[in-house]
Each structure stands twice: as C-alpha cells, then as structure tokens.
Amino acid sequence: MVRISHFWEDKKIYIVGIGYETAHEEIFRACDGWVGHVDGMIWGDGRFDFFDAPNDYSENGWLDAAEKRYKDKCDFIGYQYSGPQVTKRQMYLDLAGKAKADFAIAVDTDEYVDPKRNDFDTFYRNLLFLSTTTKDRMFSQWVYIPSERLWPRQGNEFPNKCWRPSVKIHKKPGTMRFCVDRHYIWCSKNTPDEKLYKWQMKNPDKDNIYEFISHYTIDGVRIRMDRTLRSPEFNKKQNEWAFVNSHAENSRQFYALNKARGFKPPTGFASWDDFEKAPHTFDKKTGKRIEL
C-alpha cells in the first residue's frame, strides 16, 4: 500500500501501460521512478493491428524481465493481447478494476519520471484534494515535449521543448472504458458509443456530457519522454503504423456515425458492423481502405 501520508493509506495506486518488443532498458527507465510510490503495475504485451512485424507477441522477453525486476517491490500483473490499440489499453483498466485500484496512472514505455520533479507527497496531496472536491474522473500530468531528435513525433503535432498537460490519471479505472474508437477519450462502461455520438450530433460545439474530461493537471511529479532507446528501424515502423492507424480509427468512427445517423451500409453488406469487420487494410501512402 502507498504510504505517502496518513490520509492516503486506504488508496491503491497502480501504473498501467503497454509495450511491444520494448527494450529492457526502456521498460526499466519507465518504471523505476514509480517504485516505492505505487501499489502495483500492470503491463500488456502484444502487436497492434497494422504494425509491421511477423510475430504477435514480443520475443525479447521484456515483460518477463519487468516482472522479475518488480514483483518483489509491488504487485505486478502482466498480460498479452494482439489487436486494436483501444482494446489492448482497455484490458489494463479492467485489470486495475479487478485489483481494486482506486487510481490507475497510464505510463508509456518512452516516458520516465523527471528526477528533478518527483515530489510524490505533493503529487498525491494534489490528486487527493482534486479527486475528492470535484466529480472529475480523469486528471492530467505535466509532460515535457523534447526535440524531434529525442522524441520522433510519429504523427503527433507538438511543439519542441515545452511542458504540456497529458491526460493520464484514471479515477475508479475499473468502471470506465475507452470510447468512440479513440485511445484518449473515456466514458462510463454503462454508456454505449451510440449515445455519445447522438448527443454530440445535437450539440456539436459543446463538451460531450458523457465523456470523462480532464479539467485539472496534477503537479508534483512530472514526466519526460525519450525514444532514443529504440532502433531507427523500430521508430520507422512506428511512424508508418501511426499513419495507417489514424486512418483506421477515423474510418471506424465514420462507420459508427453513419450507423447512428441511420444511413445504409455500403452495397453488399448487411450492416455497418459487417463492413467494419470485413477483411481490409489501409494504404501506407494514401491511407485509403483496401479490401482483402
């Protein structure tokens, strides 16, 4: 159990994340700064859809290495899944719920705790205050965006060398889900996507009342990013994947919107769900859907 101060003793905090063929040095760097300040960690291994690799699961043993390094320091939960990013990430929220975590803090393998900005007592005091005085379910952390040399953008349009808030902290993670085919939007597990779509179509200029939106950035512990522990070949593949995946996500959202609007599916398909599930890929240069 986290022992930051007496008023925090009844809370369980987990870090959660995913990886694939992650360098051992990278996963250790991502986790080491949290050890002693969290009750557990949950990591999932597996290839994303559209990522160019021959094997669905990592062959370099990074997940086993992480478990060996941390299992005696905190609760460690590992899992494997190969498929859509949103589904893979949802699994760590579900597992955090099963572990009865009060909060899950998302950590990417290319991130690490800033050694000069790691005041966990302040961080948890701020989180406790805002999580008990507001109804918010999501909170942000400050993340430093370095130069493109240290952190190739891979489709992200961020300025160089600045701090920006990133939504990472989930309150009651087991009761929420990723929604509308986006890895950065969340809602209650009891709320179907169609309800979000229909509300947004009627209120296009407003924040969706069914989304869990972050209004506050918790300071005390800040995060830095660095992709230099990855090979140039791996970074290139990730860049190609990011392009194709963005088109795949946009396409799935397009299908769902048309379904919510009551539009007919393409000729030859009984439903939009059938069209989405039909074997297909996306062109690496244009992003155009290609039937298989």
Backbone hydrogen bonds, N-H to C=O, Kabsch-Sander energy under -0.5 kcal/mol:
donor,donor_aa,acceptor,acceptor_aa,energy
2,V,11,K,-0.6
8,W,5,S,-1.9
9,E,6,H,-1.0
11,K,8,W,-1.8
14,Y,103,F,-2.2
15,I,40,G,-2.0
16,V,105,I,-2.2
17,G,42,I,-2.2
19,G,44,G,-2.5
27,I,23,A,-2.1
28,F,24,H,-2.2
29,R,25,E,-2.0
30,A,26,E,-2.2
31,C,27,I,-1.7
32,D,28,F,-2.9
33,G,29,R,-0.6
34,W,31,C,-2.1
35,V,31,C,-1.0
35,V,32,D,-0.7
37,H,34,W,-2.3
39,D,13,I,-2.6
40,G,13,I,-1.3
41,M,75,D,-2.4
42,I,15,I,-2.3
43,W,77,I,-2.4
44,G,17,G,-1.9
45,D,79,Y,-2.8
46,G,19,G,-1.3
47,R,56,D,-2.9
49,D,83,G,-1.4
51,F,48,F,-1.6
53,A,51,F,-1.3
65,A,61,G,-2.3
66,A,62,W,-2.2
67,E,63,L,-2.3
68,K,64,D,-2.5
69,R,65,A,-1.9
70,Y,66,A,-2.1
71,K,67,E,-2.4
73,K,70,Y,-1.9
74,C,70,Y,-1.7
75,D,39,D,-2.4
77,I,41,M,-2.4
79,Y,43,W,-1.8
81,Y,45,D,-2.7
83,G,47,R,-1.3
88,K,84,P,-2.1
89,R,85,Q,-2.5
90,Q,86,V,-2.3
91,M,87,T,-1.3
92,Y,88,K,-0.6
92,Y,89,R,-0.8
93,L,89,R,-1.2
94,D,90,Q,-2.4
95,L,91,M,-2.4
96,A,92,Y,-1.9
97,G,93,L,-2.0
98,K,94,D,-2.1
99,A,95,L,-1.8
100,K,97,G,-1.5
101,A,96,A,-2.7
102,D,12,K,-1.8
103,F,12,K,-1.9
104,A,170,H,-2.0
105,I,14,Y,-2.8
106,A,104,A,-0.6
106,A,168,K,-2.7
107,V,16,V,-2.9
109,T,18,I,-0.5
111,E,108,D,-1.8
112,Y,224,R,-2.0
114,D,222,R,-2.8
117,R,114,D,-1.7
119,D,220,G,-2.5
120,F,118,N,-1.5
123,F,119,D,-2.2
124,Y,120,F,-2.8
125,R,121,D,-2.1
126,N,122,T,-2.6
127,L,123,F,-2.3
128,L,124,Y,-2.8
129,F,125,R,-2.4
130,L,126,N,-2.4
131,S,127,L,-2.4
132,T,128,L,-1.2
133,T,129,F,-1.5
134,T,130,L,-1.0
139,F,169,I,-1.9
140,S,216,Y,-2.6
141,Q,166,S,-2.4
142,W,218,I,-0.5
143,V,164,R,-2.6
144,Y,223,I,-2.7
145,I,162,C,-3.2
151,W,147,S,-2.3
156,N,153,R,-1.7
158,F,156,N,-1.0
161,K,145,I,-0.9
162,C,145,I,-1.1
164,R,143,V,-2.4
166,S,141,Q,-2.6
168,K,139,F,-1.9
168,K,166,S,-0.5
169,I,139,F,-2.7
170,H,104,A,-3.1
170,H,168,K,-0.6
171,K,137,R,-3.0
171,K,169,I,-0.5
172,K,102,D,-2.8
175,T,172,K,-1.8
176,M,173,P,-1.4
177,R,187,C,-2.5
179,C,185,I,-2.0
182,R,179,C,-1.6
185,I,182,R,-0.9
187,C,177,R,-2.1
188,S,210,Y,-0.5
189,K,175,T,-2.1
191,T,188,S,-1.7
195,K,192,P,-0.9
196,L,192,P,-1.2
197,Y,193,D,-2.6
198,K,194,E,-2.6
199,W,195,K,-2.0
200,Q,196,L,-2.4
201,M,197,Y,-2.3
202,K,198,K,-1.2
203,N,199,W,-1.2
206,K,203,N,-1.6
211,E,208,N,-1.3
212,F,186,W,-2.8
213,I,211,E,-0.9
215,H,138,M,-0.6
215,H,213,I,-0.5
218,I,140,S,-3.0
218,I,216,Y,-0.5
219,D,217,T,-0.6
222,R,117,R,-2.4
223,I,142,W,-2.6
224,R,112,Y,-2.8
225,M,144,Y,-0.6
226,D,110,D,-2.6
227,R,150,L,-3.6
230,R,227,R,-1.4
235,N,231,S,-2.4
236,K,232,P,-2.1
237,K,233,E,-2.1
238,Q,234,F,-2.3
239,N,235,N,-2.1
240,E,236,K,-2.2
241,W,237,K,-2.6
242,A,238,Q,-2.8
243,F,239,N,-1.6
244,V,240,E,-2.1
245,N,241,W,-3.4
246,S,242,A,-1.8
247,H,243,F,-1.3
248,A,244,V,-2.2
249,E,245,N,-2.9
250,N,246,S,-2.2
251,S,247,H,-2.3
252,R,248,A,-2.4
253,Q,249,E,-2.1
254,F,250,N,-2.1
255,Y,251,S,-2.5
256,A,252,R,-2.2
257,L,253,Q,-2.5
258,N,254,F,-2.3
259,K,255,Y,-2.1
260,A,256,A,-2.5
261,R,257,L,-2.1
262,G,258,N,-0.6
262,G,259,K,-1.0
263,F,258,N,-2.3
269,F,266,P,-1.7
275,F,271,S,-1.8
276,E,272,W,-2.5
277,K,273,D,-2.1
278,A,274,D,-1.0
281,T,290,I,-2.5
283,D,288,K,-2.8
287,G,283,D,-1.8
290,I,281,T,-3.1
292,L,279,P,-2.4
